[in-house]
Amino acid sequence: MVELKILTLIFVLVFGIPNQIIDYKHRNRYEPGHAWGYYAKLSKEGNWEGRFMMWSGYLAIYFILGALAYTFYLLAQ
């Protein structure tokens, strides 16, 4: 479980802080609840901030699924 905590800390430092900074810059440009669509549109337009937000979102989903799988693996032993 220590490995999972270290990976979480690294993920938060590498993706979480920049995500908050980017979102703060763009927060008034989209309606509440529509951030995913806004950043997807930016990503399709080639904006690096949109790409970063989308890739970090996808990585977060995969990270959560991997953490769940790892936790169930440890519980099954």
LINNOR-V667618 format. One record per run of one state. SS is the DSSP state (2 for helix, 1 for strand, 0 for the rest). FROM is the first residue (numbers start at 1). TO is the last residue. If there is no record, write none. Layout:
SS_FROM_TO + SS_FROM_TO
This chain:
0_1_1 + 2_2_29 + 0_30_34 + 2_35_44 + 0_45_47 + 2_48_76 + 0_77_77
